[in-house]
Amino acid sequence: QVQLVESGGGLVQPGGSLRLSCAASGTTANIALMGWYRQAPGKQRELVAQIFIRTNMPNYADSVKGRSTISRDAARSTVYLQMNNLKPEDTAVYYCHVRSDSLMNYWGKGTLVTVSS
């Protein structure tokens, strides 16, 4: 089992920046990838960014490519999402996601990001 705790959401003006954090605990040795999804009101949950643990290779949605950076701190089993030049369409609940080697998926409770002036 893996438990995930997100932090860093909030209200930011268009053009601003935020850094989301997700700390994993429990059976973290078997984590294969960590990432972030988001869900805006009335829309389906979508991938934002993910990072593969063994290769450290990132993968970004086209909508955030060039504006966001995913990184991780292996010692703390924590993944970060730095988002810059935020737009109103980035407003959503952001969920931390982890997948284990055995393809088990774990989700955080979500953190709200609101981009508004």
C-alpha positions as CSV (number, residue, x, y, z in Angstrom):
1,Q,0.0,0.0,0.0
2,V,1.1,3.5,-0.8
3,Q,-0.3,6.7,0.8
4,L,0.0,10.0,-0.9
5,V,-0.3,13.5,0.5
6,E,-0.4,16.5,-1.8
7,S,0.3,20.1,-0.9
8,G,0.9,23.4,-2.7
9,G,-2.4,24.3,-4.3
10,G,-4.0,27.6,-4.0
11,L,-5.1,30.8,-5.8
12,V,-2.7,32.3,-8.2
13,Q,-3.0,35.1,-10.8
14,P,-2.6,34.4,-14.5
15,G,1.0,34.3,-15.4
16,G,2.0,33.2,-11.9
17,S,3.7,30.1,-10.6
18,L,3.0,27.3,-8.2
19,R,4.8,24.2,-7.0
20,L,2.9,21.2,-6.0
21,S,4.3,18.5,-3.8
22,C,3.3,14.9,-3.3
23,A,4.9,12.8,-0.5
24,A,4.5,9.0,-0.8
25,S,4.7,6.7,2.2
26,G,4.2,3.0,2.8
27,T,5.6,0.5,0.3
28,T,7.5,3.0,-1.8
29,A,10.3,0.7,-3.0
30,N,8.0,-0.8,-5.7
31,I,6.9,2.5,-7.2
32,A,7.5,2.5,-11.0
33,L,6.2,6.0,-11.8
34,M,4.9,9.1,-10.1
35,G,2.9,11.9,-11.6
36,W,0.1,14.3,-11.6
37,Y,-3.4,14.3,-13.1
38,R,-6.0,17.1,-13.0
39,Q,-9.7,17.4,-13.3
40,A,-11.5,20.6,-14.1
41,P,-15.2,21.1,-13.4
42,G,-17.3,19.1,-15.9
43,K,-14.3,17.5,-17.5
44,Q,-12.5,14.2,-17.4
45,R,-9.4,13.6,-15.4
46,E,-6.3,14.1,-17.6
47,L,-2.6,13.4,-17.3
48,V,-0.5,16.5,-16.6
49,A,3.0,15.0,-16.1
50,Q,4.6,11.9,-15.0
51,I,8.1,10.6,-14.3
52,F,9.4,7.1,-14.6
53,I,11.4,6.2,-11.5
54,R,14.1,4.0,-13.0
55,T,14.9,6.1,-16.0
56,N,14.0,9.5,-14.5
57,M,12.3,10.3,-17.8
58,P,9.5,12.8,-17.7
59,N,6.4,12.9,-19.8
60,Y,4.2,16.0,-20.2
61,A,0.8,16.7,-21.6
62,D,1.0,19.1,-24.6
63,S,-1.1,21.6,-22.7
64,V,1.6,22.1,-20.0
65,K,4.8,21.3,-22.0
66,G,7.3,24.1,-21.8
67,R,5.5,25.6,-18.7
68,S,5.8,22.8,-16.2
69,T,8.6,20.7,-14.8
70,I,8.2,17.5,-12.9
71,S,10.9,16.3,-10.6
72,R,11.4,14.0,-7.7
73,D,13.4,13.6,-4.5
74,A,14.1,9.9,-4.2
75,A,15.3,10.1,-0.6
76,R,11.9,11.7,0.4
77,S,9.8,9.7,-2.0
78,T,8.4,13.0,-3.1
79,V,7.4,14.3,-6.5
80,Y,7.1,17.9,-7.4
81,L,5.3,19.8,-10.2
82,Q,6.5,23.3,-10.9
83,M,4.0,25.2,-13.0
84,N,4.8,28.5,-14.5
85,N,2.9,31.0,-16.7
86,L,-0.3,29.6,-15.3
87,K,-3.5,30.2,-17.3
88,P,-7.2,30.2,-16.2
89,E,-7.6,26.9,-18.1
90,D,-5.1,25.3,-15.6
91,T,-7.7,25.7,-12.9
92,A,-8.5,22.2,-11.6
93,V,-8.1,19.8,-8.8
94,Y,-4.7,18.2,-9.2
95,Y,-4.2,14.6,-8.1
96,C,-1.0,12.9,-7.3
97,H,-0.7,9.4,-8.9
98,V,1.6,6.5,-8.3
99,R,1.9,3.2,-10.1
100,S,3.7,0.3,-8.7
101,D,5.7,-2.4,-10.5
102,S,2.7,-4.7,-10.2
103,L,0.5,-2.0,-11.9
104,M,-1.4,-1.0,-8.8
105,N,-2.5,2.6,-9.0
106,Y,-2.7,4.9,-6.0
107,W,-4.2,8.4,-5.8
108,G,-4.0,11.3,-3.5
109,K,-7.0,13.2,-2.4
110,G,-6.3,16.2,-4.6
111,T,-5.3,19.8,-4.2
112,L,-7.2,22.7,-5.8
113,V,-5.4,25.1,-8.1
114,T,-7.3,28.2,-9.1
115,V,-5.9,30.6,-11.6
116,S,-7.8,33.8,-11.6
117,S,-7.3,37.6,-11.3
